Amino acid sequence: KGKEAEHDHLKLNKGDKGKGKVHDIQNRLEKLKVDLARVIKAKQVDDHDDDLDILDLKNRIKKLEEDFGRLLKAKKANEA
């Protein structure tokens, strides 16, 4: 009886000719599309955040290299 009760929502009403079942499937499909769109958007936001993090790291590395170059020049100037 448990399995029957589990699938009661899929049973057709007399005279329904499958319209209720089709409508139910369409509703589920629309919900899945919305969920998929949300997941895709969240992934895009995460990817964008990752891109910003990478850009930030590249800028920090560039600044450190510039600072190191200046310090190296200053050290060489002091030694000369």
PLY file of the C-alpha trace (Angstrom):
ply
format ascii 1.0
element vertex 80
property float x
property float y
property float z
element edge 79
property int vertex1
property int vertex2
end_header
0.00 0.00 0.00
2.93 2.33 0.64
3.99 2.31 -3.00
0.42 2.94 -4.12
0.12 5.94 -1.83
3.51 7.15 -3.00
2.29 7.32 -6.60
-1.27 8.55 -5.99
-0.32 11.95 -7.38
0.44 10.30 -10.73
-2.94 8.56 -11.09
-5.28 10.01 -13.66
-8.75 11.22 -12.84
-11.55 9.86 -15.03
-12.16 12.28 -17.85
-8.80 13.94 -17.26
-7.24 12.17 -20.26
-3.73 12.77 -18.90
-3.99 16.56 -18.77
-3.32 16.66 -15.02
-0.28 14.45 -15.35
1.06 16.51 -18.25
0.42 19.73 -16.34
2.22 18.30 -13.30
5.21 17.33 -15.43
5.26 20.77 -17.06
5.24 22.43 -13.63
8.10 20.25 -12.47
10.03 21.02 -15.65
9.56 24.76 -15.14
10.75 24.47 -11.54
13.82 22.55 -12.74
14.51 25.24 -15.35
14.34 27.94 -12.66
16.59 25.91 -10.36
19.05 25.33 -13.20
19.09 29.05 -14.03
19.83 29.84 -10.37
22.67 27.32 -10.28
24.14 28.69 -13.51
23.91 32.26 -12.21
25.55 31.28 -8.91
28.35 29.55 -10.85
28.85 32.65 -12.99
29.06 34.82 -9.87
31.58 32.41 -8.34
33.60 32.39 -11.56
33.52 36.19 -11.67
34.67 36.34 -8.04
37.47 33.91 -8.90
38.47 36.11 -11.84
38.59 39.15 -9.54
40.68 37.21 -7.01
43.11 36.17 -9.75
43.35 39.75 -11.01
43.96 40.96 -7.45
46.71 38.38 -6.97
48.33 39.33 -10.28
48.30 43.00 -9.26
49.78 42.16 -5.85
52.54 40.08 -7.47
53.31 42.91 -9.91
53.52 45.41 -7.04
55.80 43.11 -5.04
58.06 42.67 -8.07
58.21 46.45 -8.52
58.96 46.95 -4.82
61.67 44.28 -4.96
63.20 45.95 -8.03
63.29 49.33 -6.25
64.83 47.80 -3.12
67.44 45.98 -5.21
68.36 49.22 -7.02
68.59 51.06 -3.70
70.82 48.33 -2.25
73.12 48.43 -5.28
73.27 52.24 -5.06
74.21 52.05 -1.37
76.91 49.47 -2.09
78.45 51.61 -4.84
0 1
1 2
2 3
3 4
4 5
5 6
6 7
7 8
8 9
9 10
10 11
11 12
12 13
13 14
14 15
15 16
16 17
17 18
18 19
19 20
20 21
21 22
22 23
23 24
24 25
25 26
26 27
27 28
28 29
29 30
30 31
31 32
32 33
33 34
34 35
35 36
36 37
37 38
38 39
39 40
40 41
41 42
42 43
43 44
44 45
45 46
46 47
47 48
48 49
49 50
50 51
51 52
52 53
53 54
54 55
55 56
56 57
57 58
58 59
59 60
60 61
61 62
62 63
63 64
64 65
65 66
66 67
67 68
68 69
69 70
70 71
71 72
72 73
73 74
74 75
75 76
76 77
77 78
78 79
